[in-house]
């Protein structure tokens, strides 16, 4: 089975995690690191992907509203339009050499969706795909967003699963530029309290099932040491 480093970043600012992704991606490209899964929770942030074509048309809240809510704003290099990350959301960044997985970006997106659909099923949530939109849905409401990029077949960015985020923050944008669909969370669907600690092991397992990974847990400190050498 392919080996994958598994690293829990805890809560980390978006910019710091983005820099870390790029550093890890370069080492994976060079063969100096195995495929790596970073799991993180971000403070509130809107990120605008390349699918927005440089437009902020789907950003509804101005600077004053974002400042009041403590929401940062980043232009990023993933696919897709604008999305939100925040506390109560499990964000995963699989940094993979896709030459090991068929060099097929569309297949990779479907694999991420499949892992999340299986994980949600384990909690009794019937989730599904909703073509042509990428992501995972419960009815007409998105419960997990997916946006990736690949350079030299090294993947970056990934998925964001709404466990129990502040759903009000999604009203400050048109999520992914889709104006006729809603957003939901595991807490809303299950009608009970749920936190990341309860969800993370299941998501890890389902990702390992789909990608046939054998995890090698790695502390963040160990990763930083490896990147410094």
C-alpha positions in Angstrom: 0.0 0.0 0.0 1.3 3.5 -0.7 2.6 5.3 2.4 1.2 8.7 3.3 2.3 11.1 6.0 -0.6 12.1 8.3 -0.1 15.5 10.0 -2.6 17.3 12.2 -1.9 21.0 12.1 -4.6 22.0 14.7 -5.9 25.5 14.2 -3.6 27.4 11.8 -3.9 30.7 9.9 -4.7 30.2 6.3 -1.6 32.0 5.0 0.7 29.9 7.2 -0.9 26.6 6.0 -0.8 27.7 2.4 3.0 28.4 2.7 3.4 25.0 4.3 1.5 23.3 1.5 3.9 24.8 -1.1 6.9 23.7 0.9 5.6 20.2 1.3 4.6 20.0 -2.3 8.1 20.9 -3.5 9.6 18.1 -1.3 7.0 15.6 -2.6 7.8 16.6 -6.1 11.5 15.9 -5.5 10.8 12.6 -3.9 12.1 13.7 -0.5 8.7 13.3 1.2 6.1 10.7 0.8 2.5 11.7 -0.1 1.2 13.9 2.8 -2.2 14.6 4.2 -2.5 17.8 6.2 -5.6 18.2 8.3 -6.3 21.7 9.7 -8.9 24.0 11.1 -8.7 27.7 10.0 -9.7 30.9 11.6 -12.4 32.6 9.4 -11.2 33.3 5.9 -12.7 33.7 2.4 -10.5 32.3 -0.5 -11.0 33.2 -4.1 -9.9 30.6 -6.6 -9.0 30.9 -10.3 -12.5 30.1 -11.4 -13.5 33.6 -10.3 -11.3 35.0 -13.1 -10.0 37.8 -10.9 -13.5 39.0 -10.1 -14.9 39.5 -6.6 -18.5 39.5 -7.9 -19.4 36.6 -5.6 -18.0 38.4 -2.5 -21.0 40.1 -0.9 -19.6 41.4 2.4 -17.4 44.5 2.2 -14.3 45.2 4.2 -16.2 46.6 7.2 -18.4 43.5 7.5 -15.5 41.2 7.1 -13.5 43.1 9.7 -16.4 42.9 12.1 -16.6 39.2 11.7 -12.8 38.7 11.7 -12.7 37.2 8.2 -9.6 37.4 6.1 -9.5 37.4 2.3 -7.1 35.6 0.1 -6.7 35.2 -3.7 -5.4 31.6 -4.2 -4.2 29.4 -7.0 -6.7 26.5 -6.7 -9.6 25.9 -9.1 -13.1 27.0 -8.3 -14.6 30.3 -7.2 -15.0 31.8 -3.7 -15.4 29.7 -0.6 -15.2 30.0 3.2 -13.1 28.3 5.8 -13.6 28.7 9.5 -13.7 27.1 13.0 -15.9 23.9 13.0 -14.8 23.0 9.5 -12.4 20.1 8.8 -10.0 21.1 6.0 -7.8 18.5 4.3 -4.9 19.2 2.0 -3.7 16.0 0.4 -0.4 16.7 -1.2 0.1 13.8 -3.6 2.2 12.8 -6.5 -0.7 12.1 -8.9 1.5 10.0 -11.2 0.8 7.3 -8.6 -2.9 7.7 -9.0 -3.4 7.7 -12.7 -2.6 11.3 -13.7 -6.3 12.1 -13.9 -7.4 15.2 -12.0 -11.1 14.5 -12.6 -10.7 11.0 -11.1 -8.9 12.5 -8.2 -11.8 14.9 -7.5 -14.2 12.0 -7.6 -12.0 10.0 -5.2 -12.1 12.9 -2.7 -15.9 13.1 -3.1 -16.2 9.3 -2.6 -14.2 9.4 0.6 -16.3 12.1 2.1 -19.6 10.5 1.0 -18.5 7.3 2.7 -17.4 9.2 5.9 -20.8 11.0 6.0 -22.6 7.7 5.5 -20.8 6.4 8.6 -22.7 9.2 10.6 -26.0 8.3 9.0 -25.9 11.2 6.5 -27.0 10.4 3.0 -24.7 12.6 0.8 -24.1 12.5 -2.9 -22.6 14.2 -5.9 -24.6 16.8 -7.7 -23.1 17.1 -11.3 -21.9 19.3 -12.8 -20.9 20.8 -9.5 -17.9 19.5 -7.7 -18.3 18.7 -4.0 -20.5 16.7 -1.7 -24.2 17.6 -1.2 -27.2 16.8 1.0 -30.1 17.5 -1.3 -29.5 20.9 -2.8 -27.1 22.0 0.0 -23.4 21.6 -0.1 -21.8 20.0 3.0 -18.3 19.7 1.6 -16.4 21.9 -0.9 -13.5 20.7 -3.0 -11.0 22.8 -4.9 -7.6 21.6 -6.0 -4.6 22.4 -8.2 -1.9 20.3 -9.6 1.5 21.4 -10.8 4.0 18.8 -12.2 1.2 16.4 -11.1 1.7 17.4 -7.4 -1.7 18.2 -5.9 -2.4 21.0 -3.5 -5.5 22.5 -1.7 -8.2 19.9 -1.1 -11.5 19.7 0.7 -13.5 21.5 3.4 -16.1 19.5 5.3 -18.7 21.5 7.3 -18.9 19.8 10.6 -20.2 22.7 12.7 -19.0 26.0 11.2 -20.7 29.4 11.6 -23.1 29.1 8.6 -23.9 32.8 8.8 -20.4 33.5 7.4 -21.5 31.7 4.2 -24.0 34.5 3.6 -21.2 36.9 3.0 -20.4 35.2 -0.3 -22.1 33.3 -3.1 -20.3 30.0 -2.3 -18.4 28.7 -5.3 -20.4 31.1 -7.4 -23.5 28.9 -7.2 -26.5 31.2 -6.4 -29.3 28.6 -6.5 -28.0 26.1 -3.9 -27.5 26.3 -0.2 -24.9 25.3 2.4 -25.4 22.9 5.3 -23.4 21.2 8.1 -23.2 17.9 9.8 -24.6 19.5 12.9 -27.6 20.9 11.1 -28.4 17.6 9.3 -27.9 15.5 12.4 -29.6 18.0 14.7 -27.1 17.4 17.4 -23.8 18.8 18.6 -20.7 17.4 16.8 -17.1 18.4 16.7 -14.0 17.8 14.7 -12.5 15.3 17.1 -15.5 13.0 16.5 -15.3 13.3 12.8 -11.5 13.3 12.0 -10.9 9.5 12.6 -13.7 8.5 10.2 -12.5 10.9 7.5 -9.0 9.6 7.8 -10.2 6.0 7.5 -12.3 6.7 4.5 -9.5 8.6 2.7 -7.2 5.7 3.4 -9.7 3.2 2.1 -10.2 5.1 -1.2 -6.5 5.9 -1.8 -5.3 2.6 -0.3 -2.9 4.5 2.0 -0.9 3.2 4.9 -0.6 6.2 7.2 2.6 7.2 8.9 1.6 9.7 11.6 4.0 12.7 11.8 4.2 15.5 14.2 4.2 19.1 12.9 7.6 19.6 14.6 9.0 16.6 12.7 7.7 18.0 9.4 9.2 21.4 10.1 12.6 19.8 10.9 12.4 17.8 7.6 11.6 20.9 5.6 14.5 22.8 7.2 17.1 20.3 6.1 
